[in-house]
Amino acid sequence: MVIPPQGCCGLAAVGAGLTPVARDRLAANLRTWASARVDKIVTTCGSCAHALAKELPRLLDTPQAAALAGSVLEISQVLVEHPRLLAGLGGESRPVAVHDPCHLKISLKVHEEPRQMLRRAGLDLVEMAQADACCGGGGLFAVNQPGYSQEILGPRVQDFTRSGAGVLATSCGGCHLQWRAGLPAGRQVVHPLELLTVPQS
């Protein structure tokens, strides 16, 4: 169920040093969820999941914020528990490599779930070296330090190329933009959910 009105998780404001703005955004969301009596929050973005699980209780130090923060799940954590729903949904024929966003693996310890989700859908996964290494797109780093950002991305692109994959899947919007700008033509960057296709009846 999608409950309006919901807004930004506040992570962009945290990254820009605008703590009061982030706190206001989180507080507005918390009021929305409380009025709807939400008991779980599921997000499709690894960085948003981090913000709601870690920044929410830090910036809004209340029992309600702590309770909801403890209920946050990234979408692969939900779908991997339902293998029958995933069976046959893999519509991509090319090998797929998964990149682990820092916020998802390091902060939330979510690593295997995206891979399990895609394998259960029938996709051909290949592991690339240093799949959990930063791509250089973290927060505003790519904007503020574009040179260093590209230096960090370079070895990651080489790792992807050596993997033999034709598609890279990552669940962070910032990582998605970074990879899309750096990969050679013909190599696609997608959110893992984009690789799941509903069979036509």
Phi, psi and omega per residue, in radians:
M1 nan 2.245 3.067
V2 -1.711 2.175 -3.026
I3 -1.891 1.977 3.042
P4 -1.534 2.773 -0.166
P5 -1.567 2.283 3.030
Q6 -2.048 2.627 -3.129
G7 -2.233 -2.916 -3.132
C8 -0.986 2.555 3.124
C9 -1.250 -0.227 3.092
G10 1.655 -0.078 -3.051
L11 -1.147 -0.634 3.120
A12 -1.074 -0.697 3.110
A13 -1.172 -0.679 3.087
V14 -1.049 -0.791 -3.129
G15 -1.113 -0.502 3.137
A16 -1.561 0.040 -3.131
G17 1.377 0.256 -3.121
L18 -1.695 1.150 -3.056
T19 -1.012 -0.766 3.126
P20 -1.051 -0.641 3.108
V21 -1.143 -0.787 3.125
A22 -1.055 -0.749 -3.137
R23 -1.088 -0.719 3.120
D24 -1.114 -0.730 -3.141
R25 -1.112 -0.786 -3.133
L26 -1.153 -0.696 3.139
A27 -1.108 -0.703 3.120
A28 -1.106 -0.759 3.098
N29 -1.110 -0.727 -3.119
L30 -1.058 -0.703 3.099
R31 -1.104 -0.716 3.121
T32 -1.089 -0.821 -3.118
W33 -1.168 -0.644 3.139
A34 -1.138 -0.727 -3.126
S35 -1.168 -0.487 3.120
A36 -1.587 -0.016 -3.140
R37 0.994 0.805 3.134
V38 -1.222 2.409 3.060
D39 -2.060 -0.117 3.036
K40 -2.536 2.528 3.077
I41 -2.117 2.143 3.129
V42 -2.034 2.265 3.137
T43 -2.233 2.642 -3.139
T44 -1.613 -0.054 -3.106
C45 -1.975 2.217 3.133
G46 -1.072 -0.644 -3.134
S47 -1.271 -0.636 3.053
C48 -1.145 -0.673 3.094
A49 -1.060 -0.746 3.083
H50 -1.043 -0.812 -3.105
A51 -1.049 -0.755 -3.081
L52 -1.324 -0.521 -3.139
A53 -1.464 -0.550 -3.027
K54 -1.956 -0.796 -3.091
E55 -1.359 -0.579 3.131
L56 -0.985 -0.935 3.139
P57 -1.250 -0.411 3.116
R58 -1.277 -0.745 -3.074
L59 -1.520 -0.466 3.093
L60 -2.114 1.510 -3.000
D61 -1.396 1.282 3.134
T62 -2.317 2.733 3.087
P63 -1.032 -0.632 3.138
Q64 -1.131 -0.763 3.118
A65 -1.129 -0.729 3.140
A66 -1.114 -0.699 -3.128
A67 -1.138 -0.793 -3.131
L68 -1.220 -0.638 3.110
A69 -1.044 -0.631 3.128
G70 -1.268 -0.156 -3.112
S71 -1.760 -0.019 -3.027
V72 -1.254 2.344 3.097
L73 -2.324 2.488 2.962
E74 -1.481 2.558 -2.932
I75 -0.940 -0.609 -3.132
S76 -1.138 -0.506 3.108
Q77 -1.151 -0.500 3.119
V78 -1.420 -0.883 -3.036
L79 -1.185 -0.540 -3.111
V80 -1.157 -0.335 3.099
E81 -1.411 -0.038 -3.106
H82 -2.252 1.176 -3.059
P83 -1.030 -0.535 -3.130
R84 -1.163 -0.549 3.098
L85 -1.246 -0.512 -3.068
L86 -1.462 -0.441 -3.025
A87 -0.956 2.198 3.067
G88 1.420 0.099 -3.098
L89 -1.542 -0.099 -3.109
G90 -1.337 1.834 -3.062
G91 -1.769 0.160 -3.107
E92 -1.842 2.189 -3.089
S93 -1.507 -0.389 -3.120
R94 -1.375 2.664 3.061
P95 -1.082 2.528 -3.076
V96 -2.066 2.350 3.002
A97 -1.923 2.463 3.135
V98 -1.838 2.289 3.014
H99 -1.771 2.336 3.139
D100 -1.623 1.900 3.054
P101 -1.074 2.518 -3.118
C102 -0.980 -0.781 -3.100
H103 -1.086 -0.576 -3.082
L104 -1.373 -0.840 -3.074
K105 -1.423 -0.875 -3.042
I106 -1.282 -0.801 -3.081
S107 -1.350 -0.802 -3.007
L108 -1.847 -0.071 3.116
K109 1.069 0.491 3.086
V110 -1.716 2.016 -3.028
H111 -2.414 -0.911 -3.077
E112 -1.373 -0.504 -3.035
E113 -1.006 -0.812 3.108
P114 -1.053 -0.667 3.129
R115 -1.195 -0.772 3.115
Q116 -1.062 -0.717 3.136
M117 -1.031 -0.820 -3.089
L118 -1.247 -0.651 3.093
R119 -1.126 -0.717 -3.139
R120 -1.182 -0.362 3.056
A121 -1.445 -0.127 3.084
G122 1.664 0.279 -3.133
L123 -1.467 2.677 3.118
D124 -1.582 1.838 -3.117
L125 -1.725 2.423 3.013
V126 -2.163 2.479 3.120
E127 -1.565 2.331 3.034
M128 -1.795 2.645 3.117
A129 -1.063 2.491 3.093
Q130 0.902 0.806 -3.141
A131 -1.121 -0.331 -3.126
D132 -1.793 0.188 3.112
A133 -1.438 2.564 -3.126
C134 -1.049 2.425 3.124
C135 -1.565 -0.087 3.130
G136 1.621 0.054 -3.097
G137 -1.685 0.102 -2.993
G138 -0.907 2.057 3.071
G139 0.976 -2.192 3.138
L140 -1.675 0.156 -3.076
F141 -1.043 -0.743 -3.109
A142 -1.140 -0.466 3.122
V143 -1.439 -0.778 -3.067
N144 -1.396 -0.512 -3.113
Q145 -2.314 1.130 -3.042
P146 -1.061 -0.600 3.138
G147 -1.139 -0.898 3.107
Y148 -1.095 -0.658 -3.135
S149 -1.040 -0.767 3.137
Q150 -1.224 -0.565 3.072
E151 -1.109 -0.651 3.116
I152 -1.230 -0.693 -3.096
L153 -1.200 -0.600 -3.042
G154 -0.857 -0.956 3.125
P155 -1.092 -0.543 3.121
R156 -1.159 -0.716 3.106
V157 -1.088 -0.692 3.091
Q158 -1.102 -0.724 3.094
D159 -1.045 -0.763 3.139
F160 -1.117 -0.789 -3.121
T161 -1.060 -0.733 -3.139
R162 -1.177 -0.415 -3.101
S163 -1.198 -0.400 -3.103
G164 1.470 0.064 -3.135
A165 -1.321 2.642 3.058
G166 -1.789 -0.230 -3.081
V167 -2.366 2.409 3.027
L168 -1.971 2.275 3.137
A169 -1.979 2.252 3.079
T170 -2.566 2.534 -3.033
S171 -1.746 0.132 3.122
C172 -1.820 2.268 -3.131
G173 -1.081 -0.697 3.114
G174 -1.148 -0.752 3.090
C175 -1.104 -0.692 3.135
H176 -1.007 -0.837 3.135
L177 -1.094 -0.722 -3.117
Q178 -1.121 -0.834 -3.135
W179 -1.153 -0.721 -3.099
R180 -1.080 -0.621 3.123
A181 -1.297 -0.391 -3.016
G182 -1.811 -0.371 -3.081
L183 -1.342 2.598 3.118
P184 -1.187 2.809 3.137
A185 -0.979 2.473 3.123
G186 1.627 -0.220 3.092
R187 -1.774 2.233 -2.998
Q188 -1.758 2.521 3.045
V189 -2.027 2.226 -3.083
V190 -2.427 2.831 2.887
H191 -1.356 2.494 -3.127
P192 -0.903 -0.603 -3.138
L193 -1.125 -0.460 -3.136
E194 -1.192 -0.269 3.130
L195 -1.527 -0.082 3.107
L196 -1.719 2.108 -3.098
T197 -2.053 2.408 3.104
V198 -1.432 2.174 -3.134
P199 -1.030 2.440 3.089
Q200 -1.333 2.327 -3.130
S201 -1.433 nan nan
